Amino acid sequence: MSITLRQLEIFIAVAETAQVTKASKKLFVTQSAVSMALAELENQLGGSLFDRHGRSLVLNARGRYLLPLGKDIIAQVTNIETIMSERNDKLTGQINIAASSSVGNYILPYLIGAFKKAHPKVLINMLVYNTKIVEGMVKDGTVDIGFVEGNVGTNDDILTRPWFKDELVVLTAPADPLANNESFVLERDLPSSRWIMRERGSGTAAIFREKLKDHLNDVNIVMEMGHPESVKRAVESGVGVACLSALTICREIENGWLKSLKFDGLDMKRQLRIISRKGTQVDDVLAEFLAFCDVMSDCDEENVCLSSPWKLQSLLARHSTGKKR
C-alpha cells in the first residue's frame, strides 16, 4: 500500500499539535481516523515516528526526518493544484457522460471531482446505466462520451479505445466458509456456491459469463440485482457469493465487512473502455477531460484503490509531478 497525502497531512497535524485530539479538531476528522492513519503510516514506514509522553506525542528521530519531506510534498501538490487552477480558469463548457455502473459509481465521481477543482467553470453531467444502454446513448448522440466495463458490440458508428484494466473477484461474507480460503478454486468451490448476479446487460455479468463459459452449468444463480451496492448488501447478509470489480469493494474489504477472493488459475482482468460516436467533434473541454482521464491508463500498474479520494489525489499528484520532470 502506498503512502497517501492524507496520511502525510495527518502526520504533520499531529507533529504540529503533539496530540491526536488537537490534530483531529484541526483537520475536522475523528480521533479514531487520525490514530488509524498514523498507525498505518508507521506500519508502512517500518517503525514509529513519535515518542509517547503521557498524552503528548513528540517526534523521534525518524519523525523529525520525515516532517520536512512531508511538508515539501504537500506544498508541491498544493502548487500543482494552484497552477492548474490558474492556468485553466478560462476553460468553460459542458460535457455529457454516460457510464456503466462500476465505472460511474466508483471511479468517475472522484475523477470528475478532481477535474472540477482544476476547471471550476466546466459543467459535467453524468448518467449511470448498464453497458448496453450506455452504448445506445453514445450511438444516438444523447451523450458526448461513454465509459463502459463490458464488451461493446460491433458497430460502425462507435469508436472504442482502451482505458485501463481492473479485475473481477469473488465476494463473500466474512462468516462464509469460503472466506477462510486464499482463492476461489472452480472445481472445488463452484458447485456448492450460490450466486448473486448483476442483471443481464451488465458488463460485469457479461464478462463473468464469458470467462466461465465452460463452467456455466455449475453456476447456481439465486438472485439477480441491478446495482453493485445491492449485490454487496445481499452478500453481506449471507444470501450467497458474487462476482464484482475489485474497484467496487475497496471500503468493505478495508473495514472487514466483506472478503474478496481471486479466481485460481483464471484471468479475470477486463479492459475498461471509453466510447464515442464517429464524427463527434472533440472540443477543448472534452479533450482536456479525456487527457485527465488518461492518468488512469498511465498509472494502472499502481493498483490504487480508486474508491478513496485521498488515494486518487495522491495518484494524480504523483502523475503531475512526474510529467513536470
Backbone as numpy.savetxt, mean C-alpha at the origin, in Angstrom:
# Nx Ny Nz CAx CAy CAz Cx Cy Cz
12.16 -4.55 7.28 11.32 -3.37 7.28 12.20 -2.12 7.28
11.88 -1.14 6.41 12.68 0.07 6.31 12.30 1.07 7.39
13.27 1.90 7.78 12.99 3.00 8.69 12.06 3.98 7.99
11.05 4.48 8.69 10.11 5.41 8.10 10.35 6.83 8.62
9.85 7.79 7.86 9.94 9.18 8.29 9.21 9.40 9.61
8.09 8.73 9.78 7.33 8.89 11.02 8.13 8.44 12.22
8.85 7.32 12.09 9.69 6.85 13.19 10.75 7.90 13.54
11.35 8.50 12.51 12.36 9.52 12.76 11.75 10.75 13.42
10.57 11.15 12.98 9.90 12.29 13.59 9.61 12.04 15.07
9.15 10.82 15.36 8.86 10.47 16.75 10.14 10.41 17.58
11.20 9.84 17.02 12.48 9.80 17.70 12.97 11.20 18.04
12.88 12.11 17.07 13.34 13.48 17.29 12.50 14.16 18.38
11.19 13.93 18.34 10.30 14.54 19.34 10.62 14.04 20.74
10.89 12.74 20.87 11.25 12.18 22.18 12.60 12.73 22.63
13.54 12.84 21.70 14.87 13.38 22.05 14.76 14.82 22.54
13.86 15.59 21.93 13.74 17.00 22.28 12.94 17.23 23.56
12.01 16.32 23.86 11.16 16.50 25.05 11.58 15.63 26.22
12.36 14.56 25.93 12.86 13.63 26.95 11.76 12.81 27.61
10.54 12.84 27.05 9.45 12.05 27.61 8.49 11.61 26.51
8.01 10.39 26.64 7.02 9.87 25.69 5.74 10.69 25.76
5.33 11.04 26.98 4.09 11.80 27.15 4.14 13.13 26.43
5.23 13.88 26.64 5.37 15.19 26.01 5.49 15.05 24.50
6.19 14.02 24.03 6.34 13.81 22.58 4.99 13.51 21.94
4.17 12.70 22.62 2.85 12.36 22.07 1.98 13.61 21.94
2.05 14.50 22.93 1.27 15.73 22.87 1.78 16.65 21.77
3.08 16.67 21.58 3.67 17.51 20.55 3.26 17.06 19.15
3.16 15.74 18.98 2.84 15.19 17.66 1.37 14.88 17.48
0.56 15.05 18.55 -0.88 14.77 18.50 -1.16 13.31 18.18
-0.40 12.43 18.81 -0.63 10.99 18.68 -0.67 10.38 20.08
-1.07 9.12 20.18 -1.16 8.49 21.48 0.22 8.11 22.01
0.30 7.95 23.34 1.57 7.54 23.95 1.98 6.15 23.45
0.98 5.27 23.29 1.31 3.91 22.83 1.88 3.93 21.42
1.39 4.84 20.57 1.92 4.94 19.21 3.37 5.41 19.23
3.68 6.36 20.13 5.06 6.84 20.27 5.96 5.71 20.76
5.52 5.01 21.80 6.32 3.92 22.36 6.56 2.82 21.34
5.51 2.48 20.59 5.63 1.41 19.59 6.60 1.80 18.47
6.47 3.03 17.98 7.35 3.49 16.90 8.80 3.54 17.36
9.01 3.99 18.60 10.37 4.06 19.14 10.97 2.68 19.31
10.15 1.73 19.80 10.63 0.36 19.98 10.97 -0.28 18.64
10.13 -0.02 17.62 10.39 -0.56 16.29 11.69 0.00 15.72
11.89 1.29 15.90 13.12 1.92 15.39 14.35 1.35 16.07
14.30 1.20 17.38 15.45 0.63 18.11 15.69 -0.81 17.70
14.62 -1.55 17.47 14.77 -2.94 17.02 15.40 -3.00 15.64
14.97 -2.11 14.73 15.52 -2.10 13.38 16.99 -1.69 13.37
17.37 -0.84 14.31 18.75 -0.36 14.36 19.64 -1.21 15.27
19.05 -2.23 15.86 19.84 -3.19 16.62 20.31 -2.74 17.98
19.61 -1.83 18.62 20.01 -1.41 19.95 19.26 -0.18 20.41
19.34 0.12 21.70 18.62 1.25 22.27 19.23 2.58 21.82
18.40 3.61 21.87 18.83 4.95 21.51 18.79 5.90 22.70
18.16 5.43 23.80 18.02 6.26 24.99 18.43 5.47 26.23
18.85 6.20 27.24 18.99 5.65 28.58 17.80 6.12 29.40
17.21 5.20 30.16 16.04 5.54 30.96 16.46 6.02 32.33
16.03 7.22 32.69 16.29 7.78 34.01 14.95 8.19 34.61
14.35 7.27 35.36 13.02 7.51 35.88 12.03 7.62 34.75
11.33 8.75 34.67 10.36 8.96 33.59 10.97 9.67 32.40
12.24 9.99 32.50 12.91 10.72 31.42 13.70 9.77 30.53
13.81 10.15 29.27 14.60 9.41 28.29 15.74 10.31 27.83
16.96 9.86 28.06 18.15 10.66 27.72 18.91 9.95 26.62
19.26 10.68 25.57 19.98 10.08 24.45 21.28 9.44 24.90
21.53 8.20 24.43 22.83 7.58 24.65 23.72 7.89 23.44
24.87 7.27 23.36 25.82 7.58 22.28 25.21 7.29 20.91
24.48 6.17 20.80 23.86 5.82 19.51 22.80 6.86 19.14
22.02 7.27 20.13 20.98 8.26 19.88 21.55 9.61 19.48
22.65 10.00 20.14 23.28 11.29 19.80 23.84 11.27 18.38
24.28 10.10 17.94 24.78 9.97 16.57 23.63 10.07 15.56
22.49 9.45 15.90 21.36 9.43 14.97 20.65 10.77 14.88
20.59 11.53 15.97 19.76 12.73 16.01 20.05 13.72 14.88
21.29 14.15 14.66 21.52 15.11 13.56 21.23 14.51 12.19
21.50 13.20 12.04 21.20 12.56 10.76 19.69 12.53 10.51
18.93 12.20 11.56 17.48 12.17 11.42 16.91 13.55 11.10
17.43 14.57 11.78 16.95 15.92 11.51 17.28 16.35 10.08
18.43 15.93 9.60 18.82 16.28 8.23 17.89 15.62 7.21
17.52 14.35 7.47 16.62 13.64 6.56 15.26 14.32 6.52
14.72 14.65 7.71 13.42 15.31 7.76 13.49 16.67 7.04
14.59 17.38 7.24 14.74 18.69 6.59 14.79 18.55 5.07
15.49 17.51 4.58 15.57 17.30 3.14 14.20 17.00 2.55
13.42 16.16 3.24 12.08 15.82 2.75 11.20 17.07 2.75
11.29 17.87 3.80 10.52 19.12 3.85 10.90 20.03 2.70
12.20 20.10 2.40 12.64 20.93 1.28 12.09 20.43 -0.05
12.07 19.10 -0.20 11.52 18.51 -1.43 10.06 18.90 -1.59
9.29 18.76 -0.51 7.87 19.10 -0.57 7.68 20.58 -0.89
8.49 21.44 -0.28 8.37 22.88 -0.51 8.72 23.23 -1.94
9.82 22.67 -2.43 10.27 22.96 -3.80 9.23 22.50 -4.82
8.72 21.27 -4.62 7.74 20.74 -5.55 6.47 21.57 -5.53
6.04 21.97 -4.34 4.82 22.76 -4.21 4.98 24.11 -4.88
6.12 24.77 -4.65 6.36 26.08 -5.25 6.46 25.97 -6.77
7.11 24.91 -7.22 7.34 24.76 -8.66 6.05 24.48 -9.41
5.13 23.79 -8.74 3.96 23.32 -9.45 2.67 24.01 -9.02
2.79 25.13 -8.29 1.60 25.84 -7.85 0.69 26.21 -9.01
1.26 26.44 -10.18 0.48 26.90 -11.32 -0.19 25.76 -12.08
0.13 24.52 -11.74 -0.48 23.40 -12.43 -1.93 23.26 -11.99
-2.85 23.41 -12.93 -4.27 23.31 -12.64 -4.94 22.39 -13.64
-6.08 21.86 -13.28 -6.82 20.99 -14.17 -7.57 19.93 -13.41
-8.09 18.97 -14.12 -8.89 17.91 -13.52 -8.54 16.57 -14.13
-8.50 15.53 -13.30 -8.24 14.16 -13.75 -9.38 13.28 -13.26
-9.97 12.53 -14.15 -11.02 11.58 -13.80 -10.47 10.17 -13.89
-10.54 9.44 -12.79 -9.91 8.13 -12.68 -10.95 7.09 -12.29
-10.82 5.90 -12.84 -11.56 4.73 -12.36 -10.53 3.67 -11.98
-10.77 2.99 -10.87 -9.80 2.01 -10.39 -10.53 0.79 -9.86
-9.92 -0.37 -10.05 -10.48 -1.58 -9.48 -10.26 -1.57 -7.96
-10.96 -2.45 -7.25 -11.11 -2.32 -5.80 -9.80 -2.24 -5.03
-8.91 -3.20 -5.24 -7.68 -3.23 -4.45 -6.83 -1.99 -4.69
-6.72 -1.59 -5.95 -5.92 -0.42 -6.29 -6.59 0.86 -5.79
-7.90 0.96 -6.02 -8.62 2.17 -5.68 -8.78 2.41 -4.19
-8.86 1.33 -3.43 -9.08 1.47 -1.99 -7.80 1.47 -1.16
-6.71 0.88 -1.67 -5.54 0.69 -0.83 -4.25 1.30 -1.37
-4.22 1.69 -2.62 -2.98 2.23 -3.20 -3.14 3.68 -3.62
-4.14 3.95 -4.46 -4.28 5.28 -5.03 -4.61 6.38 -4.02
-5.39 6.12 -2.96 -5.71 7.24 -2.05 -4.48 7.95 -1.51
-3.45 7.21 -1.11 -2.26 7.84 -0.56 -1.42 8.50 -1.65
-1.39 7.88 -2.84 -0.68 8.51 -3.95 -1.36 9.82 -4.35
-2.69 9.79 -4.41 -3.42 11.01 -4.77 -3.22 12.08 -3.70
-3.23 11.66 -2.43 -3.00 12.61 -1.35 -1.64 13.27 -1.44
-0.61 12.47 -1.72 0.74 13.02 -1.87 0.83 13.93 -3.09
0.16 13.54 -4.17 0.16 14.36 -5.38 -0.53 15.70 -5.13
-1.63 15.68 -4.37 -2.37 16.90 -4.08 -1.56 17.86 -3.22
-0.69 17.32 -2.36 0.17 18.20 -1.57 1.12 18.98 -2.46
1.58 18.34 -3.54 2.48 19.01 -4.47 1.73 19.88 -5.47
0.48 19.51 -5.78 -0.31 20.20 -6.80 -1.70 20.49 -6.26
-1.82 21.42 -5.32 -3.09 21.64 -4.63 -4.22 22.14 -5.53
-3.91 22.68 -6.69 -4.95 23.23 -7.57 -5.50 22.21 -8.56
-4.98 20.99 -8.53 -5.47 19.94 -9.42 -6.62 19.20 -8.74
-7.72 19.05 -9.43 -8.88 18.30 -8.92 -8.82 16.88 -9.45
-8.88 15.90 -8.56 -8.86 14.50 -8.96 -10.13 13.83 -8.48
-10.87 13.24 -9.42 -12.07 12.47 -9.10 -11.77 11.00 -9.34
-12.10 10.15 -8.39 -11.85 8.71 -8.54 -13.09 7.90 -8.21
-13.41 6.96 -9.08 -14.49 6.01 -8.87 -13.89 4.62 -8.76
-14.45 3.78 -7.88 -13.93 2.44 -7.65 -14.97 1.39 -8.05
-14.58 0.52 -8.97 -15.43 -0.57 -9.42 -14.54 -1.80 -9.61
-15.09 -2.87 -10.22 -14.21 -3.99 -10.54 -13.57 -3.77 -11.91
-12.64 -4.65 -12.26 -11.82 -4.45 -13.46 -12.65 -4.32 -14.72
-13.67 -5.16 -14.87 -14.46 -5.13 -16.10 -15.18 -3.79 -16.27
-15.73 -3.28 -15.19 -16.43 -2.00 -15.27 -15.46 -0.87 -15.56
-14.30 -0.90 -14.92 -13.28 0.13 -15.17 -12.88 0.13 -16.64
-12.68 -1.05 -17.20 -12.31 -1.15 -18.61 -13.39 -0.50 -19.49
-14.65 -0.75 -19.17 -15.74 -0.16 -19.94 -15.79 1.35 -19.83
-15.50 1.88 -18.64 -15.52 3.33 -18.44 -14.40 4.01 -19.21
-13.25 3.36 -19.28 -12.15 3.91 -20.06 -12.49 3.87 -21.55
-13.07 2.77 -21.98 -13.40 2.60 -23.40 -14.40 3.64 -23.88
-15.42 3.94 -23.04 -16.44 4.89 -23.50 -16.12 6.34 -23.16
-14.94 6.58 -22.57 -14.50 7.94 -22.33 -15.07 8.59 -21.08
-15.69 7.79 -20.20 -16.23 8.32 -18.95 -15.13 8.85 -18.05
-13.96 8.19 -18.10 -12.81 8.61 -17.29 -11.59 8.75 -18.19
-10.57 9.45 -17.68 -9.35 9.66 -18.46 -8.45 8.43 -18.47
-8.28 7.83 -17.29 -7.42 6.66 -17.16 -8.03 5.67 -16.17
-7.59 4.43 -16.26 -8.03 3.40 -15.32 -6.84 2.67 -14.74
-7.00 2.21 -13.51 -5.98 1.40 -12.83 -6.63 0.06 -12.49
-6.06 -1.02 -13.01 -6.71 -2.33 -12.83 -5.71 -3.37 -12.36
-6.25 -4.38 -11.66 -5.41 -5.48 -11.19 -5.68 -6.76 -11.96
-6.73 -6.78 -12.77 -7.07 -7.97 -13.54 -6.60 -7.85 -14.97
-6.73 -8.96 -15.70 -6.37 -8.95 -17.11 -7.40 -8.15 -17.90
-6.93 -7.39 -18.86 -7.81 -6.59 -19.70 -8.05 -7.36 -20.99
-9.32 -7.39 -21.44 -9.64 -8.12 -22.65 -8.99 -7.52 -23.89
-8.93 -8.31 -24.94 -8.38 -7.83 -26.21 -9.28 -6.75 -26.76
-8.77 -5.56 -26.87 -9.59 -4.42 -27.27 -8.74 -3.43 -28.03
-9.10 -3.17 -29.28 -8.32 -2.25 -30.11 -8.44 -0.81 -29.64
-9.43 -0.53 -28.77 -9.64 0.85 -28.31 -8.88 1.17 -27.03
-8.25 0.17 -26.42 -7.63 0.35 -25.11 -6.11 0.23 -25.21
-5.40 1.19 -24.63 -3.95 1.10 -24.48 -3.64 0.63 -23.05
-2.75 -0.33 -22.94 -2.41 -0.91 -21.64 -0.91 -0.79 -21.41
-0.54 -0.36 -20.21 0.88 -0.37 -19.87 1.06 -0.89 -18.46
2.12 -1.65 -18.23 2.35 -2.21 -16.89 2.64 -1.11 -15.88
2.20 -1.32 -14.65 2.47 -0.37 -13.56 3.46 -1.02 -12.62
3.02 -1.78 -11.63 3.94 -2.54 -10.78 3.26 -3.83 -10.36
4.00 -4.70 -9.74 3.47 -6.02 -9.39 3.15 -6.11 -7.90
2.08 -6.84 -7.60 1.84 -7.22 -6.22 1.60 -8.72 -6.18
1.25 -9.24 -5.02 1.14 -10.69 -4.86 -0.14 -11.05 -4.12
-0.80 -12.10 -4.58 -1.97 -12.62 -3.89 -1.54 -13.63 -2.84
-2.15 -13.55 -1.68 -1.82 -14.45 -0.58 -3.10 -15.03 -0.01
-2.95 -16.11 0.75 -4.08 -16.72 1.46 -4.24 -16.00 2.80
-5.46 -15.65 3.10 -5.78 -14.93 4.33 -6.54 -15.84 5.28
-6.08 -15.95 6.52 -6.74 -16.80 7.51 -6.94 -16.04 8.82
-7.89 -16.52 9.61 -8.06 -15.98 10.96 -6.96 -16.54 11.85
-6.53 -15.80 12.87 -5.46 -16.29 13.75 -5.78 -17.62 14.42
-7.08 -17.87 14.65 -7.47 -19.11 15.32 -7.60 -20.29 14.37
-7.55 -20.04 13.08 -7.64 -21.11 12.09 -6.40 -21.99 12.19
-6.55 -23.31 12.17 -5.37 -24.19 12.20 -4.34 -23.88 11.12
-4.81 -23.36 9.97 -3.88 -23.01 8.90 -2.89 -21.93 9.33
-3.29 -21.11 10.30 -2.43 -20.01 10.73 -1.13 -20.50 11.36
-1.09 -21.77 11.74 0.12 -22.34 12.33 1.14 -22.76 11.28
0.72 -22.75 10.00 1.61 -23.18 8.92 2.43 -22.01 8.39
3.53 -22.33 7.77 4.40 -21.31 7.18 3.95 -20.92 5.78
3.22 -21.80 5.10 2.74 -21.53 3.75 1.50 -22.36 3.48
0.84 -22.08 2.37 -0.37 -22.81 1.97 0.03 -23.82 0.91
-0.05 -25.09 1.25 0.33 -26.18 0.34 -0.95 -26.70 -0.32
-1.04 -26.58 -1.63 -2.27 -26.92 -2.33 -2.74 -28.34 -2.05
-1.86 -29.30 -2.24 -2.26 -30.70 -2.07 -2.73 -31.00 -0.65
-2.14 -30.34 0.32 -2.47 -30.59 1.73 -3.65 -29.77 2.21
-3.71 -28.49 1.83 -4.63 -27.56 2.46 -5.87 -27.22 1.63
-5.79 -27.34 0.30 -6.89 -26.89 -0.53 -8.18 -27.69 -0.32
-8.13 -29.02 -0.29 -9.38 -29.79 -0.18 -10.20 -29.50 1.08
-9.55 -29.14 2.16 -10.27 -28.93 3.42 -10.62 -27.47 3.69
-10.27 -26.58 2.78 -10.48 -25.14 3.01 -11.81 -24.67 2.44
-12.44 -23.76 3.16 -13.67 -23.12 2.70 -13.32 -21.70 2.26
-13.69 -21.35 1.04 -13.20 -20.12 0.44 -14.25 -19.02 0.39
-13.85 -17.83 0.77 -14.65 -16.61 0.60 -14.04 -15.88 -0.59
-14.81 -15.73 -1.64 -14.27 -15.21 -2.90 -14.77 -13.81 -3.20
-13.95 -13.06 -3.94 -14.44 -11.81 -4.53 -15.43 -12.16 -5.63
-16.29 -11.19 -5.98 -17.33 -11.44 -6.97 -16.73 -11.63 -8.35
-17.49 -12.28 -9.24 -17.03 -12.45 -10.63 -16.97 -11.07 -11.29
-15.93 -10.86 -12.07 -15.66 -9.54 -12.61 -14.52 -8.87 -11.87
-14.24 -9.39 -10.67 -13.12 -8.89 -9.89 -11.82 -9.38 -10.48
-10.83 -8.49 -10.54 -9.51 -8.89 -11.03 -8.87 -9.92 -10.13
-9.07 -9.77 -8.81 -8.49 -10.72 -7.86 -9.08 -12.11 -8.09
-10.41 -12.20 -8.26 -11.05 -13.50 -8.48 -10.58 -14.12 -9.79
-10.42 -13.29 -10.83 -9.98 -13.81 -12.12 -8.57 -14.37 -12.05
-7.67 -13.66 -11.38 -6.30 -14.13 -11.25 -6.25 -15.41 -10.42
-7.04 -15.47 -9.34 -7.09 -16.68 -8.52 -7.49 -17.88 -9.35
-8.55 -17.73 -10.13 -9.02 -18.87 -10.96 -8.01 -19.23 -12.04
-7.34 -18.22 -12.58 -6.34 -18.51 -13.61 -5.15 -19.26 -13.03
-4.67 -18.82 -11.88 -3.49 -19.44 -11.27 -3.79 -20.84 -10.76
-5.03 -21.08 -10.30 -5.39 -22.38 -9.74 -6.27 -23.19 -10.70
-6.11 -22.95 -12.00 -6.98 -23.58 -12.98 -6.95 -25.11 -12.94
-5.83 -25.68 -12.53 -5.73 -27.14 -12.46 -6.28 -27.71 -11.16
-6.72 -26.82 -10.25 -7.18 -27.29 -8.94 -8.57 -26.77 -8.59
-9.27 -26.19 -9.55 -10.55 -25.55 -9.25 -11.60 -26.52 -8.72
-11.51 -27.78 -9.09 -12.48 -28.76 -8.58 -12.36 -28.95 -7.07
-11.21 -28.59 -6.52 -11.01 -28.73 -5.07 -11.31 -27.45 -4.30
-11.71 -26.38 -5.01 -12.00 -25.11 -4.35 -13.46 -25.09 -3.88
-13.64 -25.11 -2.58 -14.98 -25.11 -1.98 -15.37 -23.67 -1.64
-16.16 -23.04 -2.52 -16.57 -21.65 -2.33 -17.84 -21.60 -1.48
-17.76 -20.94 -0.34 -18.92 -20.85 0.57 -19.56 -19.46 0.54
-18.87 -18.49 -0.07 -19.40 -17.13 -0.06 -18.67 -16.29 -1.10
-19.40 -15.36 -1.74 -18.78 -14.38 -2.63 -19.15 -12.98 -2.14
-18.19 -12.08 -2.16 -18.40 -10.72 -1.66 -17.79 -9.71 -2.62
-18.37 -8.50 -2.60 -17.99 -7.50 -3.59 -16.95 -6.50 -3.15
-16.39 -6.66 -1.94 -15.41 -5.68 -1.48 -14.38 -6.38 -0.60
-13.10 -6.02 -0.73 -12.07 -6.66 0.10 -12.33 -6.53 1.59
-12.90 -5.40 2.05 -13.16 -5.24 3.48 -14.17 -6.26 3.97
-15.20 -6.54 3.17 -16.18 -7.56 3.54 -15.53 -8.93 3.62
-14.66 -9.21 2.67 -13.95 -10.49 2.66 -13.11 -10.63 3.93
-12.39 -9.57 4.28 -11.53 -9.62 5.47 -12.33 -9.85 6.74
-13.46 -9.17 6.86 -14.28 -9.33 8.06 -14.84 -10.75 8.15
-15.20 -11.32 7.00 -15.71 -12.69 7.00 -14.62 -13.68 7.42
-13.41 -13.47 6.94 -12.29 -14.33 7.35 -12.03 -14.17 8.84
-12.04 -12.93 9.30 -11.78 -12.66 10.72 -12.80 -13.34 11.62
-14.04 -13.46 11.13 -15.10 -14.08 11.93 -15.06 -15.60 11.89
-14.17 -16.16 11.06 -14.00 -17.61 11.03 -14.81 -18.33 9.98
-15.40 -17.60 9.02 -16.22 -18.25 7.99 -15.37 -19.14 7.09
-14.17 -18.69 6.79 -13.30 -19.46 5.90 -12.03 -18.70 5.61
-11.36 -19.07 4.53 -10.13 -18.41 4.10 -10.42 -17.64 2.82
-9.49 -16.79 2.43 -9.68 -15.99 1.22 -8.35 -15.76 0.54
-8.42 -15.28 -0.67 -7.22 -14.91 -1.43 -7.35 -13.44 -1.80
-6.45 -12.63 -1.25 -6.47 -11.19 -1.52 -5.05 -10.69 -1.79
-4.97 -9.48 -2.31 -3.67 -8.84 -2.51 -3.02 -8.58 -1.16
-1.71 -8.80 -1.10 -0.97 -8.50 0.12 -1.05 -7.02 0.48
-1.31 -6.17 -0.52 -1.40 -4.74 -0.27 -2.66 -4.35 0.50
-3.67 -5.23 0.50 -4.95 -4.89 1.13 -5.00 -5.26 2.60
-4.02 -5.98 3.10 -4.14 -6.56 4.45 -3.01 -6.14 5.37
-2.25 -5.11 4.98 -1.07 -4.73 5.76 -1.40 -4.41 7.21
-2.41 -3.60 7.42 -2.73 -3.19 8.78 -3.22 -4.36 9.62
-4.04 -5.21 9.04 -4.55 -6.37 9.79 -3.42 -7.31 10.19
-2.45 -7.49 9.30 -1.32 -8.37 9.61 -0.45 -7.75 10.70
-0.19 -6.44 10.58 0.65 -5.76 11.57 0.03 -5.80 12.96
-1.31 -5.76 13.03 -1.99 -5.77 14.32 -2.35 -7.17 14.81
-2.06 -8.20 14.01 -2.32 -9.56 14.43 -3.77 -9.99 14.32
-4.59 -9.22 13.60 -5.99 -9.58 13.46 -6.17 -10.71 12.45
-5.30 -10.78 11.49 -5.34 -11.81 10.46 -3.92 -12.30 10.19
-3.83 -13.44 9.49 -2.52 -13.94 9.10 -2.54 -14.28 7.62
-1.42 -14.02 6.95 -1.32 -14.33 5.52 -0.32 -15.45 5.29
-0.61 -16.25 4.30 0.26 -17.36 3.91 0.53 -17.27 2.41
1.78 -17.44 2.03 2.09 -17.52 0.61 1.78 -18.91 0.10
1.41 -18.99 -1.17 1.17 -20.28 -1.81 2.50 -20.98 -2.03
2.60 -22.20 -1.57 3.84 -22.97 -1.72 3.96 -23.46 -3.17
5.07 -23.11 -3.81 5.35 -23.60 -5.15 4.49 -23.00 -6.25
3.78 -21.91 -5.95 2.90 -21.30 -6.95 3.16 -19.79 -6.99
3.48 -19.29 -8.18 3.75 -17.86 -8.34 2.42 -17.12 -8.42
2.11 -16.35 -7.38 0.84 -15.63 -7.33 1.03 -14.12 -7.53
2.17 -13.74 -8.09 2.36 -12.33 -8.40 1.53 -11.96 -9.64
1.07 -10.72 -9.64 0.27 -10.26 -10.77 0.70 -8.85 -11.15
0.45 -8.54 -12.40 0.85 -7.24 -12.93 -0.32 -6.26 -12.82
-0.13 -5.18 -12.09 -1.10 -4.11 -12.08 -0.87 -3.23 -13.31
-1.95 -2.69 -13.86 -1.85 -1.98 -15.14 -2.57 -0.64 -15.10
-2.08 0.27 -15.93 -2.76 1.53 -16.19 -3.31 1.46 -17.62
-4.60 1.76 -17.76 -5.21 1.67 -19.08 -5.79 3.02 -19.49
-5.80 3.26 -20.79 -6.36 4.50 -21.33 -6.94 4.20 -22.70
-7.77 5.10 -23.18 -8.38 4.92 -24.49 -7.46 5.47 -25.57
-7.33 4.74 -26.64 -6.50 5.20 -27.75 -7.03 6.54 -28.26
-6.11 7.44 -28.51 -6.48 8.75 -29.02 -6.73 9.77 -27.94
-6.72 9.35 -26.66 -6.91 10.30 -25.57 -5.71 11.23 -25.48
-5.98 12.52 -25.46 -4.89 13.49 -25.39 -4.39 13.60 -23.96
-3.10 13.42 -23.77 -2.49 13.50 -22.44 -2.03 14.94 -22.23
-2.78 15.69 -21.39 -2.39 17.07 -21.11 -1.32 17.10 -20.02
-0.87 18.30 -19.65 0.21 18.44 -18.68 -0.16 17.86 -17.32
-1.42 18.04 -16.91 -1.85 17.57 -15.61 -1.82 16.04 -15.56
-2.38 15.40 -16.57 -2.40 13.94 -16.59 -0.99 13.38 -16.73
-0.17 14.02 -17.54 1.22 13.56 -17.71 1.98 13.63 -16.39
1.77 14.70 -15.63 2.44 14.86 -14.34 1.98 13.80 -13.36
0.69 13.50 -13.36 0.16 12.49 -12.45 0.70 11.09 -12.80
0.75 10.77 -14.07 1.27 9.47 -14.49 2.75 9.34 -14.14
3.50 10.41 -14.29 4.92 10.39 -13.90 5.05 10.17 -12.40
4.16 10.77 -11.63 4.16 10.60 -10.18 3.86 9.15 -9.83
2.89 8.54 -10.51 2.54 7.15 -10.24 3.66 6.19 -10.62
4.51 6.60 -11.55 5.60 5.73 -11.98 6.63 5.50 -10.88
6.56 6.28 -9.80 7.43 6.01 -8.65 7.23 4.57 -8.19
5.99 4.07 -8.28 5.71 2.73 -7.80 6.44 1.68 -8.64
6.40 1.84 -9.97 7.07 0.86 -10.81 8.57 0.96 -10.69
9.08 2.15 -10.37 10.52 2.33 -10.19 11.01 1.70 -8.88
10.14 1.66 -7.88 10.56 1.29 -6.53 9.89 0.03 -6.00
9.28 -0.77 -6.87 8.50 -1.90 -6.35 9.37 -2.96 -5.69
10.69 -2.92 -5.92 11.54 -3.91 -5.28 11.62 -3.69 -3.77
11.16 -2.54 -3.30 11.23 -2.25 -1.87 10.16 -2.99 -1.08
9.11 -3.50 -1.78 8.02 -4.18 -1.11 7.44 -3.35 0.03
7.27 -2.06 -0.21 6.75 -1.16 0.80 5.26 -1.45 1.01
4.83 -1.43 2.26 3.44 -1.64 2.58 2.68 -0.35 2.31
1.96 -0.29 1.21 1.42 0.97 0.75 0.12 1.36 1.42
-0.36 0.57 2.38 -1.55 1.02 3.11 -1.17 1.95 4.23
0.10 2.27 4.35 0.57 3.21 5.36 1.03 4.49 4.69
0.39 5.64 4.97 0.83 6.89 4.33 2.24 7.28 4.69
2.70 6.90 5.90 4.06 7.27 6.31 5.09 6.50 5.50
4.82 5.21 5.24 5.77 4.43 4.46 5.79 4.90 3.01
4.63 5.25 2.48 4.59 5.77 1.12 5.33 7.09 1.05
5.14 7.95 2.04 5.84 9.23 2.06 7.35 9.03 2.07
7.80 8.04 2.84 9.22 7.73 2.89 9.73 7.25 1.54
8.93 6.41 0.87 9.29 5.92 -0.44 9.40 7.06 -1.45
8.41 7.94 -1.46 8.43 9.07 -2.39 9.60 10.00 -2.12
9.90 10.21 -0.84 11.01 11.08 -0.49 12.34 10.50 -0.95
12.53 9.18 -0.73 13.78 8.54 -1.17 13.91 8.59 -2.68
12.79 8.40 -3.37 12.81 8.42 -4.83 13.18 9.82 -5.33
12.56 10.86 -4.73 12.84 12.24 -5.15 14.28 12.61 -4.89
14.81 12.18 -3.73 16.21 12.47 -3.41 17.14 11.80 -4.39
16.82 10.55 -4.75 17.67 9.81 -5.69 17.70 10.45 -7.06
16.56 11.01 -7.50 16.51 11.63 -8.81 17.34 12.90 -8.88
17.54 13.54 -7.71 18.29 14.79 -7.68 19.79 14.57 -7.74
20.23 13.36 -7.39 21.67 13.12 -7.33 22.27 13.02 -8.71
